[in-house]
Amino acid sequence: MVHHSITAFLPLFVWLLFTVLDPAAAVKHENFKICDQSGFCKRNRAYADKATASGSSWTSPYNLDPKTVSVKKGQLTGVVLKTSAEETAPVRWPLTISFLESGVARVTVDEEKRQKGEIELRHGSPARKERYNEVQNWAIVGGLTVNEEATGSTQNGETIVRYGPDNSFKAVVKHAPFSIDFVRAGETQIQFNSKGWLNMEHWRPKLDREVKEGEPAPPEPPEDESTWWEESFGGNTDTKPKGPESIGLDITFPGYEHVYGVPEHAGPLSLKETRGGSGAYDQPYRLYNSDVFEYEMDTPMTLYGAIPLMQAHRKDSTVGVFWLNAAEMWIDIVKTKTSGNPLSLGIGGTTNTQTHWFSESGLLDVFVFLGPTPKDIVQKYSELTGYSQLPQHFALGYHQCRWNYVTDEDVKDVDRKFDKAKIPYDVIWLDIEYTEGKKYFTWDKDNFPDPLGMQKHLDAHGRKLVIIVDPHIKNEGNYPVVDALKAQNFGIKNKENNIFEGWCWPGSSYWIDAFNPSAFKWWKSLFAYSNFEGTTPNTHLWNDMNEPSVFNGPETTMPKDNLHFGNWEHRDLHNVNGLTFVNATYEALLARDDPKHQRRPFVLTRSFYAGSQRMGAMWTGDNLASWDHLEASIPMLLNQCISGFSFSGADVGGFFGNPSKELLTRWYQAGAFYPFYRAHAHIDSRRREPYLAGVPYVEPISQALRLRYSLLPAWYTVMHTASTTGEPAMRPMWYEHPSDEKGFALDDQFYVGNMGLLVKPVLKEGATSVDMYLPLTETPYYDYFTFEHYTGKGATLKLDAPLLGRTPVLMRGGHILPRKERPRRSSALMKWDPYTLVIALDHNNQAEGELYIDDGESFEFEKGAYVHRHFGISPNEA
């Protein structure tokens, strides 16, 4: 489709469209920082290097004042004192360690001077003086009740607090220098500041170091100040009115070789080293939500979302940390091996994983999980940040999307062709071209003259419509939405406290500030059926570009010194910005219906943070039609799922480019086992709806789709489990088999929830078989389609996987799987079909399973309107 409005844009925007958005170009590295270009990252790495080079002579300048230490009512409080050569008195940092009823410990450190507002801002900035302390309001929804039974004692320069189940955990807080060891079962599991890299940049005034004529030169500053007071990148200068304020901390996992999580990155499930080591990256893992077109593989480069939860695993033990901070952050990972004792009869050494975390601003606020199982970590994390949404049933079906279906007749034609080809689907999507001139809450009257008639056509077979609404609002006269935003001051501000203007799809745009309660209320009103004409209860939403993406901004996003509600700088809350926008949209979809008949909203988001899982689905963004992007989708989604965000997927077929028929077929086969199953394509790509694949490809694609629909009872049960326990919908081998070390780094096969389905998609071009690893267990496995019997016991099986066949899927013995057998056009038409239970016996001739059913759309299940059946079979019954 031709972009008819491009010619009206300023030359800058035209240049951006053709340089940044050219689908033939790769990711433009020059648009995104590396560590040396990020002042606080470079400073914290240098600080760690200095400490390491100093060896045993290095002493951390942070000490816990023993006179301030108190342990009562489940909390340890005190003041950490920082000794600084440029300060006459130690800098004071109030410390609180909360020991929660869940067994989680929370360590929070603030800066007293900023806390009390005893600092001066530069440039007359209206920004808040405190460190940002409100990310909890968006990310945390429960689990903060302290355990008042925790007990503490102080002696020999350390305070020991016993907490957790039966007070079996210990926090050993050393006073000088300040550090914390977290102990379970008599072993140290996690260490804070054991390397002495704790670095909290305190406020200080900017000193005039200019050399004046006739006066001696001032002494050289003790630290590199070149990026303290301003920093330039990509033609933008960050004015930094609060000066340097980063926080950094080393967190060590002694005895743990594998660490996972901290999505979103396009790399392996088991995170790589970032400094030294074989195959290591040369940059830290970065979390700074960004619009990265055509992102590369196997890199720690930032992507669209950030969940700063890391889990460490070794045989039969899992622990984790959650770094609650919404500013830009980086994480270094280094693994060190200790040699085994030569007299220890061949027993080898251990590996310690040392991580180094640093954020540009905000509090030091870290939650510590001592496990000991993977399930313990994700459950307790989910108690804090919320569980994955239980979606409407249709949302687990297949979604057909492209940029763009060009008219309402085009939509209806695609719908008819799916029916003619007897291929099931549930949802068709509309990208930005459905609007009038890219103005959200409008319809293009020439191409979509009858949106209600179009949706009535879809409703006939139980199908739904999803439309896109982004956070940028077109700056154009006679557009009521932007007029209201400006008149009521609901936009994000620039550093001068005036409404911020930037460039995105519509050209000149403003951005709603979803942190503002009044803007939030206004946004909800826009989705009322009376205001957004042409929408119905079966119109659902897609929030894209909500990092936020700003085409002419630094790193394709907002300047960090922009201002949000409450005068918080954008730097403080960047990574949680997308969550606030999705939250506003979610609440808007609730508000448009009668409270007595509300449906669960469906919202897809590209940008996310810890807690976004409560509101809908995510996808891995603008991927490419290439084999390496198909392959990367599996570890990306596994990391997403173990980080509490199960309702996740990747664009089937790849967004940019044109996949070969083989790649498209294999992607449909793999995507049938994504929790969120959507195909999407760029406006310049060829049409690739499943029925267009041609002979012989349309048949295996159709088989993959029908397989997905037959397994919807299992998927809905899996998502119910995720929504009540936090357990992942896609599970890596180490999660299900925490004792089997051969599976700890495997990231190309996975289990579907707790259903016992082990899936190994074909991810390599030309492959007609796969090598599937079966864990060290007596449990038998069965081919899902033929029921052929396998017993692995740590073996690798070669399984046939012809292109015109099916994805290799095994059933794990001991499970009972629910499914439906009758093929239909959509999930709605399957509602009253009978269920089939497939029983796979284990080596003891036993099996168990479950099935969850409700009305598939409302909140009545919260009042008990559901059926949850557990099944079992014993040897006598077998």
Disulfide bonds with the S-S distance in Angstrom:
Cys35-Cys41 2.04
